[in-house]
Amino acid sequence: MHNMNGKVCVVTGATSGVGRATAMILGSTGATVILVCRDRKRGEAIKKEIIRKTKNKNISVMFADFTYLHSIKQLAKKFKEHHQYLHILINNAGVLHSKRILTKDGYETTFQVNYLAPFLLTNLLLRVIKKSAPSRIVNVTSDEHIRGSIDFDNLHGEKHYGGYWAYARSKLALILFTYKLAEKLVGTKVTVNCVHPGSIATNIGRNSSGIMGLYFKVGKRFMKKPEQGAEEIVYLATSSEAEKVTGKYFIDKTISKSSKLSYDKVVADRLWKKTIDLIGKRFVIL
């Protein structure tokens, strides 16, 4: 990690857990940090906290509800109205629901927030990111992706649903997206990587009930602190060692192997095309 004065960074899901900790660390480097959050009040509170602790006044808040694709489009539009450059995009926002819940767009919530939303946001900001090169895109995933599969007839839990499996599927999809986008951006000086920050004591399972809810409540005692997970993300986003690395999966600041399915290019191509159908062709530039 080094001085980031003049660098513009976006962190989604920045009001709690590893997103909040990541924004705090980036703020301490002198970077211009945009906190993307759903709760305006909490976002402003985090902004004030970061400014107070880091003495960095270049911290701002932008609103977006990732359960509504139109909100993401509005976020991208507002960002481009206020900023000409984007050097680091950290797609961190994520959810896990034990029950099947549909978004305003009619898609399963975990799949939309964890995968469709970062896919759309990244594409909407891609021209700015390419203009800002060398720049980096960091997708926060999970080692739980190894238990995921891509059933194109059940992406939204239409036939059967399990909260844990929906989460694993969404994180696998995010890795497939990472690898595919990295291929498409070869030669642009834009790197795209994904990171498993570890098992973090966050609020991601706060909406879960039953056994899953109990697991997250009890398991927090044995998990990493958000600050520890944030160090993994910030390393990938700012370190000189990772500057030219792209299309990789990181654990403990080290290139690691993701699941066998995550390297399946046929599945990746099909998922990319399916995703474009879901979010709209005119919003994808590659």
C-alpha positions as CSV (number, residue, x, y, z in Angstrom):
1,M,0.0,0.0,0.0
2,H,1.3,3.4,-0.9
3,N,0.3,7.0,-1.2
4,M,-2.9,7.2,-3.3
5,N,-3.3,11.0,-3.6
6,G,-5.1,11.8,-6.8
7,K,-6.5,8.3,-7.2
8,V,-10.3,7.9,-7.3
9,C,-11.8,4.8,-5.6
10,V,-15.3,3.4,-5.4
11,V,-16.3,0.9,-2.7
12,T,-19.7,-0.6,-2.8
13,G,-21.3,-1.9,0.4
14,A,-19.3,0.6,2.4
15,T,-21.4,1.1,5.5
16,S,-20.5,-2.0,7.4
17,G,-18.1,-4.9,7.7
18,V,-15.3,-5.4,5.2
19,G,-16.5,-2.6,2.9
20,R,-16.4,-0.1,5.7
21,A,-13.0,-1.2,6.8
22,T,-11.7,-1.1,3.2
23,A,-13.0,2.4,2.7
24,M,-11.3,3.4,6.0
25,I,-7.9,2.0,4.9
26,L,-8.2,3.6,1.4
27,G,-9.1,6.9,3.1
28,S,-5.9,6.7,5.1
29,T,-3.8,6.6,1.9
30,G,-5.1,10.0,0.8
31,A,-7.3,8.6,-2.0
32,T,-10.5,10.1,-3.1
33,V,-13.0,7.5,-1.9
34,I,-16.7,7.3,-2.9
35,L,-18.8,5.2,-0.5
36,V,-21.7,3.5,-2.3
37,C,-24.4,2.6,0.1
38,R,-28.2,2.0,0.4
39,D,-28.7,3.8,3.7
40,R,-28.0,7.5,3.3
41,K,-27.9,8.2,7.0
42,R,-25.4,5.4,7.7
43,G,-23.4,6.4,4.7
44,E,-23.0,10.0,5.9
45,A,-22.0,8.7,9.4
46,I,-19.3,6.5,8.0
47,K,-18.1,9.4,5.8
48,K,-17.7,11.6,8.9
49,E,-15.9,8.9,10.7
50,I,-13.4,8.3,8.0
51,I,-12.7,12.0,7.6
52,R,-12.2,12.3,11.4
53,K,-9.9,9.3,11.7
54,T,-7.8,9.8,8.5
55,K,-8.0,13.6,8.1
56,N,-8.8,13.0,4.5
57,K,-11.6,15.3,3.3
58,N,-11.9,13.7,-0.1
59,I,-14.6,11.2,1.0
60,S,-18.1,11.3,-0.4
61,V,-21.3,9.2,-0.4
62,M,-23.4,8.0,-3.3
63,F,-26.7,6.2,-3.0
64,A,-27.7,3.0,-4.7
65,D,-30.1,0.2,-4.1
66,F,-28.7,-2.9,-5.7
67,T,-32.1,-4.6,-5.7
68,Y,-33.2,-2.2,-8.3
69,L,-31.2,-2.0,-11.6
70,H,-32.5,1.5,-12.4
71,S,-30.8,2.7,-9.1
72,I,-27.5,1.3,-10.4
73,K,-27.9,3.2,-13.6
74,Q,-28.6,6.4,-11.7
75,L,-25.5,5.8,-9.6
76,A,-23.3,5.5,-12.6
77,K,-24.8,8.6,-14.2
78,K,-24.2,10.6,-11.1
79,F,-20.7,9.4,-10.7
80,K,-19.8,10.4,-14.2
81,E,-21.3,13.8,-13.7
82,H,-18.9,14.4,-10.7
83,H,-15.8,12.5,-11.7
84,Q,-13.7,12.2,-14.9
85,Y,-11.6,9.3,-13.6
86,L,-12.0,6.0,-11.7
87,H,-8.8,4.2,-10.8
88,I,-10.2,1.5,-8.5
89,L,-13.6,-0.1,-8.4
90,I,-14.2,-2.5,-5.6
91,N,-17.4,-4.5,-6.0
92,N,-17.9,-5.6,-2.4
93,A,-21.7,-5.3,-1.7
94,G,-23.3,-8.6,-1.0
95,V,-26.2,-10.3,0.7
96,L,-27.4,-13.7,1.7
97,H,-31.0,-14.6,2.3
98,S,-32.3,-17.9,3.7
99,K,-35.7,-17.3,2.0
100,R,-36.3,-16.7,-1.7
101,I,-37.0,-13.0,-2.2
102,L,-37.5,-11.3,-5.6
103,T,-36.2,-7.8,-6.4
104,K,-38.2,-5.0,-8.0
105,D,-36.8,-6.3,-11.3
106,G,-38.2,-9.7,-10.7
107,Y,-34.8,-11.5,-10.1
108,E,-33.7,-13.5,-7.0
109,T,-32.2,-11.0,-4.6
110,T,-28.9,-12.8,-3.8
111,F,-28.2,-13.4,-7.5
112,Q,-28.9,-9.8,-8.4
113,V,-27.1,-8.0,-5.6
114,N,-24.0,-10.3,-5.6
115,Y,-23.7,-10.7,-9.4
116,L,-26.0,-8.8,-11.7
117,A,-25.4,-5.5,-9.9
118,P,-21.6,-5.5,-10.0
119,F,-21.8,-6.8,-13.6
120,L,-24.0,-3.8,-14.6
121,L,-22.1,-1.2,-12.5
122,T,-18.7,-2.3,-13.9
123,N,-19.9,-2.1,-17.5
124,L,-21.6,1.3,-16.9
125,L,-18.3,2.7,-15.5
126,L,-16.0,0.8,-17.9
127,R,-15.3,3.7,-20.3
128,V,-14.2,5.9,-17.3
129,I,-12.1,3.1,-15.9
130,K,-10.3,2.5,-19.2
131,K,-9.7,6.2,-19.6
132,S,-8.1,6.2,-16.1
133,A,-5.7,3.3,-16.8
134,P,-3.7,1.9,-15.3
135,S,-6.7,1.0,-13.2
136,R,-8.1,-1.9,-11.3
137,I,-11.4,-3.7,-10.7
138,V,-11.6,-5.9,-7.6
139,N,-14.5,-8.3,-7.2
140,V,-15.0,-9.6,-3.6
141,T,-16.1,-13.2,-3.8
142,S,-16.0,-16.2,-1.4
143,D,-14.4,-19.6,-1.2
144,E,-18.0,-20.9,-0.8
145,H,-18.2,-20.6,-4.6
146,I,-16.7,-24.1,-4.8
147,R,-20.1,-25.4,-3.8
148,G,-21.9,-23.4,-6.4
149,S,-23.2,-24.4,-9.8
150,I,-24.7,-22.5,-12.7
151,D,-28.1,-24.0,-13.5
152,F,-29.5,-21.7,-16.3
153,D,-33.0,-23.0,-15.7
154,N,-32.8,-22.1,-12.0
155,L,-30.7,-18.9,-11.7
156,H,-33.4,-17.2,-9.7
157,G,-34.6,-20.2,-7.7
158,E,-37.5,-20.7,-9.9
159,K,-37.6,-24.5,-9.4
160,H,-36.0,-24.9,-6.0
161,Y,-34.2,-22.5,-3.6
162,G,-31.7,-22.7,-0.8
163,G,-30.1,-19.6,0.6
164,Y,-26.7,-21.1,1.0
165,W,-26.7,-22.5,-2.5
166,A,-28.0,-19.2,-4.0
167,Y,-25.0,-17.4,-2.3
168,A,-22.5,-20.0,-3.6
169,R,-24.0,-19.7,-7.1
170,S,-23.8,-15.9,-7.1
171,K,-20.1,-15.9,-6.0
172,L,-19.3,-18.5,-8.7
173,A,-20.9,-16.3,-11.3
174,L,-18.9,-13.3,-10.1
175,I,-15.6,-15.3,-10.6
176,L,-16.7,-16.4,-14.1
177,F,-17.4,-12.7,-14.8
178,T,-14.0,-11.7,-13.5
179,Y,-12.1,-14.1,-15.7
180,K,-14.2,-13.3,-18.8
181,L,-13.9,-9.6,-18.3
182,A,-10.1,-9.9,-17.8
183,E,-9.8,-11.6,-21.2
184,K,-11.8,-8.8,-22.9
185,L,-9.7,-6.1,-21.3
186,V,-6.3,-7.5,-22.3
187,G,-4.1,-4.7,-23.6
188,T,-6.1,-1.9,-21.9
189,K,-4.0,-1.6,-18.7
190,V,-7.1,-2.4,-16.7
191,T,-6.7,-5.4,-14.4
192,V,-9.7,-7.4,-13.1
193,N,-9.2,-9.8,-10.2
194,C,-11.3,-11.4,-7.5
195,V,-10.5,-12.0,-3.8
196,H,-11.7,-14.2,-1.0
197,P,-11.0,-12.0,2.0
198,G,-11.6,-14.9,4.4
199,S,-14.5,-15.8,6.7
200,I,-15.3,-12.3,8.1
201,A,-17.5,-11.4,11.0
202,T,-19.9,-9.2,9.1
203,N,-23.7,-8.6,8.9
204,I,-24.1,-10.5,5.6
205,G,-26.2,-13.3,7.2
206,R,-28.3,-10.9,9.3
207,N,-31.4,-11.6,7.3
208,S,-31.1,-15.4,7.6
209,S,-33.4,-17.4,9.8
210,G,-33.3,-20.9,11.3
211,I,-30.1,-23.0,11.2
212,M,-28.4,-20.6,8.8
213,G,-29.2,-17.6,11.0
214,L,-27.8,-19.5,14.0
215,Y,-24.7,-20.4,12.1
216,F,-23.8,-16.8,11.3
217,K,-24.6,-15.6,14.8
218,V,-22.4,-18.2,16.5
219,G,-19.8,-18.4,13.8
220,K,-18.9,-14.7,14.1
221,R,-17.0,-15.5,17.3
222,F,-14.5,-17.5,15.3
223,M,-14.2,-15.4,12.1
224,K,-11.7,-12.7,11.1
225,K,-12.3,-9.1,11.9
226,P,-13.4,-6.9,9.0
227,E,-10.1,-5.0,9.1
228,Q,-8.2,-8.2,8.4
229,G,-10.4,-9.0,5.4
230,A,-10.1,-5.4,4.2
231,E,-6.3,-5.7,4.1
232,E,-6.6,-8.5,1.5
233,I,-8.8,-6.3,-0.7
234,V,-6.7,-3.2,-0.4
235,Y,-3.6,-5.2,-1.2
236,L,-5.1,-6.3,-4.5
237,A,-6.4,-2.8,-5.2
238,T,-3.2,-0.9,-4.4
239,S,0.0,-3.0,-4.1
240,S,2.7,-2.8,-6.7
241,E,3.0,-6.6,-6.6
242,A,-0.5,-6.9,-8.1
243,E,-0.3,-4.0,-10.5
244,K,0.0,-6.1,-13.7
245,V,-1.8,-9.2,-12.5
246,T,-5.2,-9.8,-14.1
247,G,-7.8,-12.6,-14.3
248,K,-6.8,-14.2,-11.0
249,Y,-8.3,-15.4,-7.8
250,F,-6.6,-14.3,-4.6
251,I,-6.6,-15.8,-1.0
252,D,-4.2,-14.4,1.6
253,K,-2.6,-12.1,-0.9
254,T,-1.6,-15.0,-3.0
255,I,-2.9,-16.2,-6.4
256,S,-4.9,-19.3,-5.8
257,K,-7.0,-21.9,-7.7
258,S,-10.8,-21.4,-7.8
259,S,-13.2,-24.2,-8.5
260,K,-12.9,-26.3,-11.7
261,L,-16.2,-24.9,-13.0
262,S,-15.1,-21.3,-12.6
263,Y,-12.6,-21.9,-15.5
264,D,-15.2,-23.4,-17.9
265,K,-15.2,-21.0,-20.8
266,V,-18.4,-22.4,-22.3
267,V,-20.3,-21.7,-19.1
268,A,-18.7,-18.3,-18.9
269,D,-19.7,-17.4,-22.4
270,R,-23.3,-18.6,-21.9
271,L,-23.5,-16.7,-18.6
272,W,-22.3,-13.5,-20.1
273,K,-24.9,-13.7,-22.9
274,K,-27.6,-14.6,-20.4
275,T,-26.6,-11.7,-18.1
276,I,-26.8,-9.2,-21.1
277,D,-30.3,-10.5,-21.7
278,L,-31.2,-9.8,-18.1
279,I,-29.7,-6.3,-17.7
280,G,-30.1,-5.0,-21.2
281,K,-27.7,-5.0,-24.2
282,R,-27.3,-1.2,-24.4
283,F,-25.6,-1.1,-21.0
284,V,-22.7,-3.5,-22.0
285,I,-19.8,-2.1,-24.0
286,L,-17.8,-5.3,-24.5
